[in-house]
Amino acid sequence: MDTFALVVTIGVALGFTYTNGFHDSANAIATSVSTRALTPRAALAMAAVMNLAGAFLGSGVAKTVSQGLIETPHGSTGMWILFAALVGAIVWNLITWYFGLPSSSSHALFGGMVGAALAGGTEVIWSGVVDKVVIPMFASPVVGLVAGYLVMVVILWMFRRSNPHKAKHGFRIAQTVSAAAMALGHGLQDAQKTMGIVVMALVIADVQSSDAPIPVWVKVACAVMLSLGTYAGGWRIMRTLGRKIIELDPPQGFAAETTGASIMFGSAYLFHAPISTTHVITSAIMGAGATKRVNAVRWGVAKNIILGWFITMPAAALVAAVSFWVVNLAFG
């Protein structure tokens, strides 16, 4: 029974990574596709490769996920808690993908973990949730907005005397680099979130101790699933990010991606905080766009996205709690 539960849970975790890939591939590439710096296929392929690479760059975020948010639950109940958390996250991912809303897969996952833990009677480490999830959830979009704006102002000032046509061409090329950095940061952040879950499953099943390093096969599996998901590509969400929020030109795209990538690397390495790639890039796009004129940004779309952020954690928590009760009735 336990092996069965372990296999199912890991399978669902990898499924989550796949939905995360096609949900979030948009973040890495929408800006460079909408400014026509890259063709969609090329951009997706590059994002897939960089996601793969990013997954091997660290494990601070994975540790936060596997140890910092809920107490490691035990026995078969523990497995079902993880299973339910993942179901909650996947269901919410699919709902938001269907409606083309860039909600955050990460917060869906954390919401799911909290909801399932509460339903299953496992202790939630609230201080960890507040420090590592809630505070970064509000801080990272604000930082992204301000930084995106400032980076863009600096770029406008530096290139104020250059030929606009030449500058645009240069920034198209530069954007391939910034988009790659963005995808690398996405791999670093998001593949690790699933690694944390898989490690937790292995600990519950007594396959490994909680302080052991992440097994290589876990890293490879998570990275590959994220890449496949990315290559499957979320066209619906890409449209929202790339065009609906604001029409970007290459310098703005470059500014937004550079800002987004820096914030993701910073939070992964300095704070080991799992932040949402979605929040960061969306807010950076708005910040860079607001330099045109404040009303060039379509704040209506922005408002929908922000509402989505507030609903994501509670909604995923609810789905997870319900699915825990269902599983518990069936297998309890």
N, C-alpha and C positions, 0 to 999 in steps of 0.2 A: 504493500500500500504506500509506504513512505517513498519508495523509489518512483512509483507512479506519480505521486503528488509532486515530487521534485522535478521530474521530467516535464510534466504539464506546466508547472509554474515557470520553468526556464523557457519552455516553448512560447508561453504567453508573453514573457518578458522580451524575447526576441521579436515577437509580433509587434509589441509596443514600439520597439526601436525602429521597426520598419515603417509604422504609421508616422512615427516621429520624423523619419527621413523624408517621406513625401510631404508631410505637413510643413516641415521647416526648410526644405531645400529652397523654397521660395526666398527665405531670408537671405541665404547666401548669394543668390544670383539675380533676384528680381531687378535690383538696381542696375546691374551691368547689362541685363537684357533690355530693359526699358530705355536705356540710353543708347542702345544698339552698339555697345562696345563688344559684345559677344553674341553669337547666335545661340538660341536656346539649347540646342543639342550640345554644342561645345561647352556652354556654361554648366550644363548638368553633368557632363562627363568630368569636367574639372572639379566641380563641387564634390562629386562622388570620390574622386581620388584624394582630394584634400581632407575630406571627412575621415577617410581611412587612416591617413597619416596622423591627423589630429588626435585620434583615439589613443595613440601610443605615447602622447606627450606628458602624461602625468596621471596621478591617481588621487589628488586631494579632494576633488569633488565627489568621487566614488565613495571615499571614506565618510564624508559628511552624510551622504545618502544612506549608507549601510549602518552607520553608528550614531548619527547626530539628530535624527528626527523622531524615530520611535524606538522604544526598547525592543531588542531582538526578541520576538515571540518564540515560544517553544512548541515542539511536537506538531501533530498534524494540524491543530488549530492555527498554529503559526504559519504553516504553508498556505492554508486557505485565506489567511489575512493578506498575505502577499498577492495571492491569486486575485482576490477581490479588488485590491488596490489597483492592479494592472488592468482589470476589466473596466473599472471606473474610468481610468485614464484613456483607455482605447475608445470606449464608447463616446466620451466627450470629444476626443480628437476627430472621430468620424463625423460627429454632428457638426462641429465647427468647420471641418473640411467641406462638408456637403454644402454649407451655406457660404463658403468662401470667406469665413472670418479668420483672421490670423490670431487665434487664441494661443496660449502658451502650452505646449506639450509638457513642459517641465512642471508648471503649476498644476496641470491636470494630474500629473503623477504624484506630486506632494499632497494635493487635495485627496487623491485616492488613498494614499498611505494613511493620512490622518483619519479619514472616514472609516476605513476598514479596521484600523487599530481601535478606534472608539467602539465600533460595533463588536469587535472581538474581545474587548476587555483587556487590551494591551496598553501599557502606559505610553502616552505621547510625551515626548520631551519638549514641552512648550517653549522653553527658553531657546532651544535649538531652532524650533520652527520660526520663532520671532526673529532671532538674530540672522539665521541663514536664509530664510525664505521671505518672510513678510517685509522686513526692512529693505533687503535688496529689491524686492518686488516694487516698492514705491520709489526707492532711490535710483535704481538703474535707468528708468525712463527719464527722470528729471536730469540726471547726469548726461544721458544721451542727447536730450533736447538741447541743453545748454552747450555741450561740447560740440555737437554737430553744427550749431549756429556759429560758434567761435572759430572752429576750423575753417568753415566756409568764408567767414569774414577775412581771416588771414590769407586764404587762397586768393580771394578777390583783390586784396590789397597788393599781394606779391606780383600778381599777373596783370595789374591794372594797365600797364603800358604795352603788353604784348598783343600781337595780332590775334584776335579772338578765334579765327578759324584754325590757326596753328595750335593755339592753346587747347582748343577742343580736341583736336586730333591727338595731341600729347596726352591729354587726360583719358582719352579712350584707351590708350595703351596702358597708362598707369592703373586704369580700373581693373585690368585683368589681374594685376598684382593685388590690389586691395580686395577684390572679390575672392581671390584665393586665400588671403589672410582671414577673411570673414568665414570661409568654409572650414579653414583649419581650426578657427576658434569654436565653430559649431561642433566639430568632431571632438575637440578637447572637452567642451562642456557636456554635450548631449550623449555621446557614447558612454561617458563615465557614469551618467545617471543610471543607465541600465546595468552597467557593471556592478554598481552598488547594490542593486536589487538582486542580481544573480548571486553575488557573494553572500548576501543575506540568506538566500534560499539554501546555499551550500552549508552555511553555518547552522541553520535550523535543522538540516538533515544530518548534521554531524559529519559532513564530508570534509570540512576543514575548520580550523580554529579562526576566531574572529580577527586575530591580529596577523594572520598569514597574509603574504602578498597576493594580489589578484592573479589567478592562474592565467597563463598565456592564452589558453583556448577561449577563456571568457572574453579577453580583450579582442581576440581575432573575431569571434562570433558577433560580438556587439558592433564592432567596427564594420564588418562586412554587411550586416543587416542594415545599418544606418546608410551605408553607401548604396545598397540596392534600392532602398526606399527613396533615397535622394534621386537616383537615376530614374526611378519610376515617375518622379516629378509631380509637384502639386501645381498644375496650371491654374486652377481656380484661384488659389491663394496668391499666386504670383501676380495675377491681374490686379488684385486689391492693392498689394504693396507697391508694385512698380508704377501703375498708372493712376489708380483712383486717388491715392493720397495726394500726389502732386506729380506734375510733369517734370521729370528731372533732366538736366543736361549733364554731360560727363563730369565737369568739375564738381557738381553737387553730388553726383553718384560716388565719386572718389572720396569726397569729404565724409559722406554718410558711412561708407564702408570702413574707412580708416578709423573713424570714431568707434563704430560698432566693434570692430576687431580688437581695438585697444582695450575697450571696457571688458570684453570677454576674457582676454588673456589676464588682465589685471585681477579680475575677481577670482579666476581659477587659481592663479599662483599666489596672490597676496592673501586672500581671505578664505580660500577653499570654498567659496560660496557658489552654489549652483544658481546662476541667474538665467533668465529667459532670453534666449537669442531673439525671440520674436519682439519682446518689449524693446530691447536695445536698438535693433535696426529700425523698427518703426519710428521710434522717437528721434533717432538720428536723422532719418529721412525728413521728418517734419522740421527739425532744427535747421538742417542745411537748406531746406526749401523756403523756410521763413525769411531767408536773406533776400529773396527776390522781392517779395512784399508779403506782409503777413497774411493777406487774403488769398495768396496763391495756393496756400495749403488748404485742402478741402477739409475743414474742421468737422464737418458732419460725419465723414467716414471715420475721422479720428475719434469722434465721440462714440460711435458704435464699437470701435476697437477697445476703447477704454472700458465701456460697459462690459464687454466680453472678458476683460481682465478681472473685473470684480466678481463676475459670476463663476469663472473657471474653477477656482478652488472649492467653493461650496458645492457646485454642481457635481464635480467629479467625486467629492467626498460622499455626497448623497448616493450616487450610483454605486460607489464602492461598498457603502454600508448595506445597501439593499442586496447587492450581489453576494456579500458575505453571508447574510441571513439565508439566502437561497441555497448557497453551497452547503452551509451548515445544516440546513434541513435535509438536504439530499444525502450528504456524506457524514454528517455530524457525529 
